Amino acid sequence: MDKPIVWKGSSFVDLCEFPESARRRAGYELRRLQLGEPPQHWRPFPQAGSGTAEIRIDCKDGWFRVMYVAKFEEAIYVLHSFSKKSRQTSKTDVVIAASRYRSVIAERESGI
């Protein structure tokens, strides 16, 4: 059974603004996650929260990232989707992902 994807904040709208090649790659990688397989291009990103990772999409249109947490049984939570201009992830992007991670934890604890 496919694990559902829960989009936090503007992560879905932001991903929809990626160029087509990056959108397709993100969709492919998220589908792998839904099937219980790891994405092909990813790395852990614990700065945003325990179990958080990022899908890495590097294409001719630029560098794109999709931060998610898939450690929970009920869903894959996409925390943040964004493009990168430099090798280091900006503090703003880390803060956004971390804030959305905390909201996932709070929602799960309150039973929402």
N, C-alpha and C positions, 0 to 999 in steps of 0.2 A: 504494500500500500504506500502511495506517495505521501511524504511528509508535507503538510501545507506550509506555505510561505506567508509570513506576517510581515508586512512592510511598515516600518516605524517612521514617523514624521514624513518628510518629503522624499524619502529614499526611492519610492517608485517613480514619482514625477521626475526626479533628478536623473534616474537611470534612463527614462524615456527620452531625455535630452541628449544622451550619448549619440555619437554618430552610429550609423547602422551597423558597421562592422563590430564596434564595441558592444552594442546592444545584443547582437547575435551571440557574441562570445559570452557575455554575462548570462544570457538565457541558457546557453549550453552548460555552463559551469553550475548554475543554480539547479538545473535539471539533474545533473549528476548528484548533487547534494540530496535532492528529493528522493533519489533512488538508493541512498545510503552509501554512495561512493564519494571519495574526496574529489574536489576540483583538481584539474590538471595543473593549474598555476595559482598557488595560494601560499600564504605564510601566516603563522600565528600573529596575532596583534593584541597581546595581553594588556597593553597600555589602556585599552578601551574597556576592559573587563575580562574576567576569567572565562576562558573558552572562546573568546572572540578571535576571528580570523579575517583575512582579507583575500578576496579574489583579485588577482593581478592581471590586468588586461593591458598589454603593450602592443599598440598597432600603429599604422602609419598616421592615424589621426591624433595620436597622443597617448598619454598614460592615464588609465582609468582604474578605479578601485571600487569594490563593493564589499563593505564590512558587514559581517554577519556573525551570528552565534547559532550553532546547530546542536549544542550539547543537550538541549531539553527534548524530552520525548514527544511533546505535543506539536512542535513546530520549529521551523527555521525562521529566525528573526533577522530580517535585513535591517541593519541599523543606519547605514549611510552609504550613499553612492556619490562619487565625485571624480573630477579629473584632477590630475596632478601636474604641476609645472616644474617641480624639482624632485630630486631623489628622496628627500625627506618629506614625510607627511606633515602638513601644516598643523600647528597647535589648534587652530580653529576646527579642523576636521577631526582631530582626536577628541576635542571637547564635545563636539556634536555626537560622535559615536558613543562616548562614555556616558553622556547624559541619557541617550536613548537606551543604552544598556541598563542603566539604573532604573529607568522607567519599566523595562521588561521585568526586572527583578521585583520591583514594587508591585506591579500588576499580578505577578505570579503569587506573591506572598499574600496579597489581599483577596485572591481568588477571582479577579475580574476576568 
